[in-house]
């Protein structure tokens, strides 16, 4: 995805999640606060993919996480589940961002955070929430997918 396509996807994602959050089903959905982070995490990943301070080997993970967001078929397909289907995308993004925070200068990641609250708090909340509400299996399978994709691009 190029930067224009990323921006368009971000705008559509933000609009879709925001509209859904105002519906009766969205307002009472048990993952609403997690799903509201989808556009912010996507935006952060886009910024990190273009940042020259992020090493190439870590950009492969970022690119894979961005690809997962845009993929029509994944563990929880949005086409079947609506905006709730972004829960696995957000979990994968949180896992990827957590890895980045542990492997690169954290200030490089933090400077691009445009969301609300502290990034590390949001990441921990997403990981805890998705593990408890979806079961650790979803986040674990998504993380394994990311590791496989990254390993393939490294070869």
mmCIF file of the C-alpha atoms, coordinates in Angstrom:
data_MODEL
# 
_entry.id   MODEL 
# 
loop_
_atom_site.group_PDB 
_atom_site.id 
_atom_site.type_symbol 
_atom_site.label_atom_id 
_atom_site.label_alt_id 
_atom_site.label_comp_id 
_atom_site.label_asym_id 
_atom_site.label_entity_id 
_atom_site.label_seq_id 
_atom_site.pdbx_PDB_ins_code 
_atom_site.Cartn_x 
_atom_site.Cartn_y 
_atom_site.Cartn_z 
_atom_site.occupancy 
_atom_site.B_iso_or_equiv 
_atom_site.pdbx_formal_charge 
_atom_site.auth_seq_id 
_atom_site.auth_comp_id 
_atom_site.auth_asym_id 
_atom_site.auth_atom_id 
_atom_site.pdbx_PDB_model_num 
ATOM 1   C CA . UNK A 1 1   ? 0.000   0.000   0.000  1.00 0.00 ? 1   UNK A CA 1 
ATOM 2   C CA . UNK A 1 2   ? 1.317   3.444   -0.829 1.00 0.00 ? 2   UNK A CA 1 
ATOM 3   C CA . UNK A 1 3   ? 0.877   6.444   1.458  1.00 0.00 ? 3   UNK A CA 1 
ATOM 4   C CA . UNK A 1 4   ? -2.216  7.732   -0.409 1.00 0.00 ? 4   UNK A CA 1 
ATOM 5   C CA . UNK A 1 5   ? -3.875  4.323   -0.204 1.00 0.00 ? 5   UNK A CA 1 
ATOM 6   C CA . UNK A 1 6   ? -2.954  4.102   3.487  1.00 0.00 ? 6   UNK A CA 1 
ATOM 7   C CA . UNK A 1 7   ? -4.493  7.511   4.138  1.00 0.00 ? 7   UNK A CA 1 
ATOM 8   C CA . UNK A 1 8   ? -7.684  6.550   2.281  1.00 0.00 ? 8   UNK A CA 1 
ATOM 9   C CA . UNK A 1 9   ? -7.918  3.278   4.224  1.00 0.00 ? 9   UNK A CA 1 
ATOM 10  C CA . UNK A 1 10  ? -7.331  5.159   7.480  1.00 0.00 ? 10  UNK A CA 1 
ATOM 11  C CA . UNK A 1 11  ? -10.150 7.631   6.704  1.00 0.00 ? 11  UNK A CA 1 
ATOM 12  C CA . UNK A 1 12  ? -12.569 4.826   5.762  1.00 0.00 ? 12  UNK A CA 1 
ATOM 13  C CA . UNK A 1 13  ? -11.607 2.848   8.870  1.00 0.00 ? 13  UNK A CA 1 
ATOM 14  C CA . UNK A 1 14  ? -12.016 5.863   11.173 1.00 0.00 ? 14  UNK A CA 1 
ATOM 15  C CA . UNK A 1 15  ? -15.423 6.655   9.632  1.00 0.00 ? 15  UNK A CA 1 
ATOM 16  C CA . UNK A 1 16  ? -16.626 3.044   9.791  1.00 0.00 ? 16  UNK A CA 1 
ATOM 17  C CA . UNK A 1 17  ? -15.601 2.518   13.427 1.00 0.00 ? 17  UNK A CA 1 
ATOM 18  C CA . UNK A 1 18  ? -16.923 5.923   14.557 1.00 0.00 ? 18  UNK A CA 1 
ATOM 19  C CA . UNK A 1 19  ? -20.327 5.411   12.886 1.00 0.00 ? 19  UNK A CA 1 
ATOM 20  C CA . UNK A 1 20  ? -20.598 1.896   14.305 1.00 0.00 ? 20  UNK A CA 1 
ATOM 21  C CA . UNK A 1 21  ? -19.654 3.092   17.819 1.00 0.00 ? 21  UNK A CA 1 
ATOM 22  C CA . UNK A 1 22  ? -22.733 5.356   17.789 1.00 0.00 ? 22  UNK A CA 1 
ATOM 23  C CA . UNK A 1 23  ? -25.154 2.521   17.010 1.00 0.00 ? 23  UNK A CA 1 
ATOM 24  C CA . UNK A 1 24  ? -26.928 0.640   19.822 1.00 0.00 ? 24  UNK A CA 1 
ATOM 25  C CA . UNK A 1 25  ? -24.895 -2.499  19.054 1.00 0.00 ? 25  UNK A CA 1 
ATOM 26  C CA . UNK A 1 26  ? -21.633 -0.582  18.936 1.00 0.00 ? 26  UNK A CA 1 
ATOM 27  C CA . UNK A 1 27  ? -22.309 1.338   22.155 1.00 0.00 ? 27  UNK A CA 1 
ATOM 28  C CA . UNK A 1 28  ? -22.735 -1.832  24.156 1.00 0.00 ? 28  UNK A CA 1 
ATOM 29  C CA . UNK A 1 29  ? -20.145 -4.007  22.396 1.00 0.00 ? 29  UNK A CA 1 
ATOM 30  C CA . UNK A 1 30  ? -17.711 -5.527  24.889 1.00 0.00 ? 30  UNK A CA 1 
ATOM 31  C CA . UNK A 1 31  ? -14.706 -4.571  22.720 1.00 0.00 ? 31  UNK A CA 1 
ATOM 32  C CA . UNK A 1 32  ? -15.776 -1.016  21.833 1.00 0.00 ? 32  UNK A CA 1 
ATOM 33  C CA . UNK A 1 33  ? -12.818 0.715   23.510 1.00 0.00 ? 33  UNK A CA 1 
ATOM 34  C CA . UNK A 1 34  ? -10.400 -1.698  21.862 1.00 0.00 ? 34  UNK A CA 1 
ATOM 35  C CA . UNK A 1 35  ? -11.983 -1.288  18.436 1.00 0.00 ? 35  UNK A CA 1 
ATOM 36  C CA . UNK A 1 36  ? -11.859 2.505   18.689 1.00 0.00 ? 36  UNK A CA 1 
ATOM 37  C CA . UNK A 1 37  ? -8.058  2.154   18.657 1.00 0.00 ? 37  UNK A CA 1 
ATOM 38  C CA . UNK A 1 38  ? -8.033  0.520   15.208 1.00 0.00 ? 38  UNK A CA 1 
ATOM 39  C CA . UNK A 1 39  ? -7.594  3.779   13.243 1.00 0.00 ? 39  UNK A CA 1 
ATOM 40  C CA . UNK A 1 40  ? -5.003  5.123   15.706 1.00 0.00 ? 40  UNK A CA 1 
ATOM 41  C CA . UNK A 1 41  ? -2.927  1.938   15.579 1.00 0.00 ? 41  UNK A CA 1 
ATOM 42  C CA . UNK A 1 42  ? -3.200  1.827   11.776 1.00 0.00 ? 42  UNK A CA 1 
ATOM 43  C CA . UNK A 1 43  ? -2.065  5.466   11.566 1.00 0.00 ? 43  UNK A CA 1 
ATOM 44  C CA . UNK A 1 44  ? 0.874   4.768   13.878 1.00 0.00 ? 44  UNK A CA 1 
ATOM 45  C CA . UNK A 1 45  ? 1.948   1.755   11.823 1.00 0.00 ? 45  UNK A CA 1 
ATOM 46  C CA . UNK A 1 46  ? 1.783   3.868   8.642  1.00 0.00 ? 46  UNK A CA 1 
ATOM 47  C CA . UNK A 1 47  ? 3.987   6.539   10.186 1.00 0.00 ? 47  UNK A CA 1 
ATOM 48  C CA . UNK A 1 48  ? 6.479   3.950   11.433 1.00 0.00 ? 48  UNK A CA 1 
ATOM 49  C CA . UNK A 1 49  ? 6.651   2.303   8.006  1.00 0.00 ? 49  UNK A CA 1 
ATOM 50  C CA . UNK A 1 50  ? 7.930   5.591   6.554  1.00 0.00 ? 50  UNK A CA 1 
ATOM 51  C CA . UNK A 1 51  ? 10.238  6.576   9.420  1.00 0.00 ? 51  UNK A CA 1 
ATOM 52  C CA . UNK A 1 52  ? 13.923  6.259   8.484  1.00 0.00 ? 52  UNK A CA 1 
ATOM 53  C CA . UNK A 1 53  ? 14.778  5.686   12.162 1.00 0.00 ? 53  UNK A CA 1 
ATOM 54  C CA . UNK A 1 54  ? 12.918  2.352   12.169 1.00 0.00 ? 54  UNK A CA 1 
ATOM 55  C CA . UNK A 1 55  ? 15.349  -0.384  11.081 1.00 0.00 ? 55  UNK A CA 1 
ATOM 56  C CA . UNK A 1 56  ? 14.416  -2.293  7.933  1.00 0.00 ? 56  UNK A CA 1 
ATOM 57  C CA . UNK A 1 57  ? 14.038  -5.615  9.756  1.00 0.00 ? 57  UNK A CA 1 
ATOM 58  C CA . UNK A 1 58  ? 11.371  -4.052  11.998 1.00 0.00 ? 58  UNK A CA 1 
ATOM 59  C CA . UNK A 1 59  ? 9.673   -2.357  9.061  1.00 0.00 ? 59  UNK A CA 1 
ATOM 60  C CA . UNK A 1 60  ? 8.941   -5.843  7.738  1.00 0.00 ? 60  UNK A CA 1 
ATOM 61  C CA . UNK A 1 61  ? 6.786   -6.493  10.828 1.00 0.00 ? 61  UNK A CA 1 
ATOM 62  C CA . UNK A 1 62  ? 5.107   -3.118  10.453 1.00 0.00 ? 62  UNK A CA 1 
ATOM 63  C CA . UNK A 1 63  ? 4.374   -3.815  6.771  1.00 0.00 ? 63  UNK A CA 1 
ATOM 64  C CA . UNK A 1 64  ? 2.932   -7.223  7.625  1.00 0.00 ? 64  UNK A CA 1 
ATOM 65  C CA . UNK A 1 65  ? 0.683   -5.697  10.308 1.00 0.00 ? 65  UNK A CA 1 
ATOM 66  C CA . UNK A 1 66  ? -0.519  -3.061  7.819  1.00 0.00 ? 66  UNK A CA 1 
ATOM 67  C CA . UNK A 1 67  ? -1.216  -5.790  5.268  1.00 0.00 ? 67  UNK A CA 1 
ATOM 68  C CA . UNK A 1 68  ? -3.228  -7.708  7.864  1.00 0.00 ? 68  UNK A CA 1 
ATOM 69  C CA . UNK A 1 69  ? -5.383  -4.624  8.514  1.00 0.00 ? 69  UNK A CA 1 
ATOM 70  C CA . UNK A 1 70  ? -6.185  -4.333  4.812  1.00 0.00 ? 70  UNK A CA 1 
ATOM 71  C CA . UNK A 1 71  ? -6.646  -8.065  4.160  1.00 0.00 ? 71  UNK A CA 1 
ATOM 72  C CA . UNK A 1 72  ? -10.279 -8.936  3.455  1.00 0.00 ? 72  UNK A CA 1 
ATOM 73  C CA . UNK A 1 73  ? -9.875  -12.443 4.882  1.00 0.00 ? 73  UNK A CA 1 
ATOM 74  C CA . UNK A 1 74  ? -8.228  -12.958 8.258  1.00 0.00 ? 74  UNK A CA 1 
ATOM 75  C CA . UNK A 1 75  ? -9.022  -14.662 11.569 1.00 0.00 ? 75  UNK A CA 1 
ATOM 76  C CA . UNK A 1 76  ? -12.051 -12.423 12.157 1.00 0.00 ? 76  UNK A CA 1 
ATOM 77  C CA . UNK A 1 77  ? -13.199 -11.149 8.730  1.00 0.00 ? 77  UNK A CA 1 
ATOM 78  C CA . UNK A 1 78  ? -14.730 -7.676  8.826  1.00 0.00 ? 78  UNK A CA 1 
ATOM 79  C CA . UNK A 1 79  ? -17.006 -8.589  5.900  1.00 0.00 ? 79  UNK A CA 1 
ATOM 80  C CA . UNK A 1 80  ? -18.724 -11.172 8.116  1.00 0.00 ? 80  UNK A CA 1 
ATOM 81  C CA . UNK A 1 81  ? -18.412 -9.541  11.528 1.00 0.00 ? 81  UNK A CA 1 
ATOM 82  C CA . UNK A 1 82  ? -18.616 -5.848  10.733 1.00 0.00 ? 82  UNK A CA 1 
ATOM 83  C CA . UNK A 1 83  ? -16.362 -3.504  12.703 1.00 0.00 ? 83  UNK A CA 1 
ATOM 84  C CA . UNK A 1 84  ? -16.026 -6.100  15.489 1.00 0.00 ? 84  UNK A CA 1 
ATOM 85  C CA . UNK A 1 85  ? -13.908 -8.038  13.006 1.00 0.00 ? 85  UNK A CA 1 
ATOM 86  C CA . UNK A 1 86  ? -11.122 -5.517  13.538 1.00 0.00 ? 86  UNK A CA 1 
ATOM 87  C CA . UNK A 1 87  ? -10.457 -6.932  17.021 1.00 0.00 ? 87  UNK A CA 1 
ATOM 88  C CA . UNK A 1 88  ? -7.804  -9.323  15.718 1.00 0.00 ? 88  UNK A CA 1 
ATOM 89  C CA . UNK A 1 89  ? -6.243  -6.536  13.631 1.00 0.00 ? 89  UNK A CA 1 
ATOM 90  C CA . UNK A 1 90  ? -5.986  -4.332  16.732 1.00 0.00 ? 90  UNK A CA 1 
ATOM 91  C CA . UNK A 1 91  ? -4.562  -7.237  18.769 1.00 0.00 ? 91  UNK A CA 1 
ATOM 92  C CA . UNK A 1 92  ? -1.944  -7.906  16.094 1.00 0.00 ? 92  UNK A CA 1 
ATOM 93  C CA . UNK A 1 93  ? -1.066  -4.204  15.868 1.00 0.00 ? 93  UNK A CA 1 
ATOM 94  C CA . UNK A 1 94  ? -0.692  -4.044  19.666 1.00 0.00 ? 94  UNK A CA 1 
ATOM 95  C CA . UNK A 1 95  ? 1.596   -7.066  19.633 1.00 0.00 ? 95  UNK A CA 1 
ATOM 96  C CA . UNK A 1 96  ? 3.679   -5.554  16.807 1.00 0.00 ? 96  UNK A CA 1 
ATOM 97  C CA . UNK A 1 97  ? 3.903   -2.161  18.533 1.00 0.00 ? 97  UNK A CA 1 
ATOM 98  C CA . UNK A 1 98  ? 4.866   -3.814  21.815 1.00 0.00 ? 98  UNK A CA 1 
ATOM 99  C CA . UNK A 1 99  ? 7.679   -5.643  20.002 1.00 0.00 ? 99  UNK A CA 1 
ATOM 100 C CA . UNK A 1 100 ? 8.849   -2.379  18.441 1.00 0.00 ? 100 UNK A CA 1 
ATOM 101 C CA . UNK A 1 101 ? 8.861   -0.580  21.781 1.00 0.00 ? 101 UNK A CA 1 
ATOM 102 C CA . UNK A 1 102 ? 11.117  -3.326  23.135 1.00 0.00 ? 102 UNK A CA 1 
ATOM 103 C CA . UNK A 1 103 ? 13.491  -3.407  20.147 1.00 0.00 ? 103 UNK A CA 1 
ATOM 104 C CA . UNK A 1 104 ? 13.894  0.169   18.896 1.00 0.00 ? 104 UNK A CA 1 
ATOM 105 C CA . UNK A 1 105 ? 14.269  3.520   20.603 1.00 0.00 ? 105 UNK A CA 1 
ATOM 106 C CA . UNK A 1 106 ? 10.833  4.025   22.176 1.00 0.00 ? 106 UNK A CA 1 
ATOM 107 C CA . UNK A 1 107 ? 10.904  7.736   21.369 1.00 0.00 ? 107 UNK A CA 1 
ATOM 108 C CA . UNK A 1 108 ? 10.840  6.831   17.659 1.00 0.00 ? 108 UNK A CA 1 
ATOM 109 C CA . UNK A 1 109 ? 7.531   5.034   18.197 1.00 0.00 ? 109 UNK A CA 1 
ATOM 110 C CA . UNK A 1 110 ? 6.068   7.559   20.643 1.00 0.00 ? 110 UNK A CA 1 
ATOM 111 C CA . UNK A 1 111 ? 6.683   10.580  18.408 1.00 0.00 ? 111 UNK A CA 1 
ATOM 112 C CA . UNK A 1 112 ? 4.119   9.261   15.915 1.00 0.00 ? 112 UNK A CA 1 
ATOM 113 C CA . UNK A 1 113 ? 1.395   8.380   18.450 1.00 0.00 ? 113 UNK A CA 1 
ATOM 114 C CA . UNK A 1 114 ? -1.631  10.568  17.692 1.00 0.00 ? 114 UNK A CA 1 
ATOM 115 C CA . UNK A 1 115 ? -4.141  8.641   19.788 1.00 0.00 ? 115 UNK A CA 1 
ATOM 116 C CA . UNK A 1 116 ? -5.458  9.359   23.251 1.00 0.00 ? 116 UNK A CA 1 
ATOM 117 C CA . UNK A 1 117 ? -3.638  8.312   26.402 1.00 0.00 ? 117 UNK A CA 1 
ATOM 118 C CA . UNK A 1 118 ? -0.208  6.795   26.799 1.00 0.00 ? 118 UNK A CA 1 
ATOM 119 C CA . UNK A 1 119 ? 0.645   4.379   24.017 1.00 0.00 ? 119 UNK A CA 1 
ATOM 120 C CA . UNK A 1 120 ? 2.063   1.724   26.335 1.00 0.00 ? 120 UNK A CA 1 
ATOM 121 C CA . UNK A 1 121 ? -1.110  1.823   28.450 1.00 0.00 ? 121 UNK A CA 1 
ATOM 122 C CA . UNK A 1 122 ? -3.255  1.393   25.340 1.00 0.00 ? 122 UNK A CA 1 
ATOM 123 C CA . UNK A 1 123 ? -1.130  -1.511  24.122 1.00 0.00 ? 123 UNK A CA 1 
ATOM 124 C CA . UNK A 1 124 ? -1.325  -3.281  27.495 1.00 0.00 ? 124 UNK A CA 1 
ATOM 125 C CA . UNK A 1 125 ? -5.074  -2.711  27.674 1.00 0.00 ? 125 UNK A CA 1 
ATOM 126 C CA . UNK A 1 126 ? -5.577  -4.159  24.192 1.00 0.00 ? 126 UNK A CA 1 
ATOM 127 C CA . UNK A 1 127 ? -3.451  -7.206  24.913 1.00 0.00 ? 127 UNK A CA 1 
ATOM 128 C CA . UNK A 1 128 ? -5.219  -7.823  28.249 1.00 0.00 ? 128 UNK A CA 1 
ATOM 129 C CA . UNK A 1 129 ? -8.679  -7.207  26.790 1.00 0.00 ? 129 UNK A CA 1 
ATOM 130 C CA . UNK A 1 130 ? -8.259  -9.348  23.697 1.00 0.00 ? 130 UNK A CA 1 
ATOM 131 C CA . UNK A 1 131 ? -6.739  -12.163 25.731 1.00 0.00 ? 131 UNK A CA 1 
ATOM 132 C CA . UNK A 1 132 ? -9.640  -12.127 28.207 1.00 0.00 ? 132 UNK A CA 1 
ATOM 133 C CA . UNK A 1 133 ? -12.521 -11.389 25.804 1.00 0.00 ? 133 UNK A CA 1 
ATOM 134 C CA . UNK A 1 134 ? -11.367 -13.328 22.742 1.00 0.00 ? 134 UNK A CA 1 
ATOM 135 C CA . UNK A 1 135 ? -9.108  -15.839 24.395 1.00 0.00 ? 135 UNK A CA 1 
ATOM 136 C CA . UNK A 1 136 ? -5.350  -15.747 24.049 1.00 0.00 ? 136 UNK A CA 1 
ATOM 137 C CA . UNK A 1 137 ? -5.646  -17.908 20.975 1.00 0.00 ? 137 UNK A CA 1 
ATOM 138 C CA . UNK A 1 138 ? -6.696  -15.080 18.658 1.00 0.00 ? 138 UNK A CA 1 
ATOM 139 C CA . UNK A 1 139 ? -3.837  -12.796 19.626 1.00 0.00 ? 139 UNK A CA 1 
ATOM 140 C CA . UNK A 1 140 ? -1.398  -15.710 19.589 1.00 0.00 ? 140 UNK A CA 1 
ATOM 141 C CA . UNK A 1 141 ? -2.512  -16.881 16.126 1.00 0.00 ? 141 UNK A CA 1 
ATOM 142 C CA . UNK A 1 142 ? -2.315  -13.332 14.796 1.00 0.00 ? 142 UNK A CA 1 
ATOM 143 C CA . UNK A 1 143 ? 1.185   -12.914 16.272 1.00 0.00 ? 143 UNK A CA 1 
ATOM 144 C CA . UNK A 1 144 ? 2.302   -16.215 14.704 1.00 0.00 ? 144 UNK A CA 1 
ATOM 145 C CA . UNK A 1 145 ? 0.936   -15.039 11.347 1.00 0.00 ? 145 UNK A CA 1 
ATOM 146 C CA . UNK A 1 146 ? 2.976   -11.844 11.686 1.00 0.00 ? 146 UNK A CA 1 
ATOM 147 C CA . UNK A 1 147 ? 6.119   -13.772 12.601 1.00 0.00 ? 147 UNK A CA 1 
ATOM 148 C CA . UNK A 1 148 ? 5.678   -16.094 9.588  1.00 0.00 ? 148 UNK A CA 1 
ATOM 149 C CA . UNK A 1 149 ? 5.155   -13.174 7.201  1.00 0.00 ? 149 UNK A CA 1 
ATOM 150 C CA . UNK A 1 150 ? 8.157   -11.365 8.618  1.00 0.00 ? 150 UNK A CA 1 
ATOM 151 C CA . UNK A 1 151 ? 10.321  -14.494 8.371  1.00 0.00 ? 151 UNK A CA 1 
ATOM 152 C CA . UNK A 1 152 ? 9.311   -14.927 4.721  1.00 0.00 ? 152 UNK A CA 1 
ATOM 153 C CA . UNK A 1 153 ? 10.227  -11.348 3.841  1.00 0.00 ? 153 UNK A CA 1 
ATOM 154 C CA . UNK A 1 154 ? 13.561  -11.665 5.639  1.00 0.00 ? 154 UNK A CA 1 
ATOM 155 C CA . UNK A 1 155 ? 14.598  -14.603 3.423  1.00 0.00 ? 155 UNK A CA 1 
# 
